[in-house]
């Protein structure tokens, strides 16, 4: 129903008039003149309840508003959902709020940095809605970024551009996963955008001779325990320094790692002996395997300087980081006959493709073995 409201200023009497008249008349309560309020109004029913709303200053606008409400009610009854059209800036803000509480600190920082870079180099996206972002926009962004040069004339790595593009794609896919969705999956137009092929990347690992050399220079029990953990499990530095004694049970380490993945790593004999010795010699009790020397109730912290680089230098090892201990574990695991699928699970990789980066190192190892086999063909 479309109507106007006749109103009495003296006693607040109101009357709905579907067919307003020029002569409004007098108030039946107090006899004072009635006036019409400025707007027209609409009244409709939904699920047994009456609803009223302002329809605008003219009858035509009110009729349009009522028709819109009736269409919305019909669509709800028929199960027809209105397609969401969410602005990029709103979706990005909600996504970053979500990642802050649901993702690792480093992952959230990566999203925050990458999305900031995207908006700096693709400012048009800030005025777009999610369903307006086309694959062509992302392809143009990729091509622009891969041609970017720094002050030294060096171009960006494909992996850098891929992280930025993946961050955009993650916002849209996350939006489509919400309930109700911020974007219908069918309107996600960038799902098919491919990433650049990345270089295998730097894989530095210790030889069998370098491992004891490094361990001999680990002058504190905390440092030596951290290095052994990484060498025997492939855990990242965060995993090693935040490991709890309760996460070691029945010969297995069961730990939540990067990306929320749960890894299950069997404890080797060498690691078991090291853990037993370390616990026996520890002067404090803590739930952490490697507690902070300052406050045993906390872990050491991944940003702590606990002498690793000093030990590396003293061992005469060049170009080596703590993360390379993970590469060392993976490389030795495969060269000693380990299965790549098992390694994938131990490292917590989401796909075996990530683990296959170690295969070219193993191939070089095989070549050397075959060369040795060939050269000693006539010996004896």
C-alpha positions, 0 to 999 in steps of 0.5 A: 500500500502507498499512502500519506499520513494526515497529522495533527500537531496539537494531539499527535493524531495520525491517519493513513490516506491511500487517496489523499484529498486537497481538503485534509479536514479536521482532527476527530479528537481535538478539532484542529486542522490536519496536515499531510507529512511531506513524504509518501509512505509504503506498507507491506507484509512479510512472514505475517508481519506488517512493515512500514517505510518512507517511500520518498517525496512523490507518489511515483517514488513510493510506488517504485519503492514498494515494487522493489520490496515486493520483488525482494520478498518474491526472490527470497520466497523463491530462493533467488539470492541477490548477487553480492557486489562487494567493494575491493577495499571492504573485502580487503579490510575484512580479509586482513582482519581474518588473516590476523587471527587465523593465519601465522603472523608471518603470513598475515604480514606477507598479505599486508605487504603484498596487497599494499604493493598491489594498490600502489602499482594498480591504484584502479583496484581501489575503486573496483568491486570484486566482480569487476576485477577481470583476468585481463587486469591481473595479466596487465599487472603481472606484465607491468611488475615483471618489467619493473627495475630497481635502482640498480637496474635489476628486475623483480623475481617471478616469485615476488610477482607471484606472491602479489598475484596470489594475494589478490586471488586469495582475497577473491577466493576467501570472499567467495567462501564466506557465508553469505558470500561476498562474491559469487564463485561464478563471478570470480574472473581471475581463478584461471590466471596463471603464475610465472614459472619460478626458478628452483631457488637457492638450495644450500645444504651441509655435507657430511663433513660440514655437519660435525664441523658446525655442531662442534662450534655450537657452544651453548646447549640451546644452540646445539639442540636447535641445530640438531632438531632442524637437522633431524626433522626439517622443522623451520626455526619457528618449529624448533624454538617453539617446540613443546615437550608435550608435542613429542610423544610415542616416538613422534613429533606432532606439531602445527607449523606454517599455514596451520598444517599438522606435521608428524615427524618420527624421532630418530635415534640421534635426536632421541639421545640429544633430547634426553641429554639436553633435558637431563642437563637442563637447569630449569623446568619448562614446557618448551624444549628450548626455553628462553634463558631469561624467562623459561616460561617462554620460548626463545623467540625466532628473532633472538640472536643465539649465536648461530651465525657465529658458529657458522663462521667459526666452522668455516662454512660460507653462505649458510642460514638457519633455514638451510638446515631444513634443506640439509635434512631434505637433501640427505633424506632423499639421497639416502633413499627416502620417498619424496611423498613421505618427505612432502608430509614431513616438511608439511608441503601442500603439494609434492611440487614444492618438494620436487625442488630437491630432486635436481640436487638428488640428480646431481648426487646420482650423477656423481655416484654414476661417475664414480661407478664408471671410473672404478669399472676396472678396479680390482 
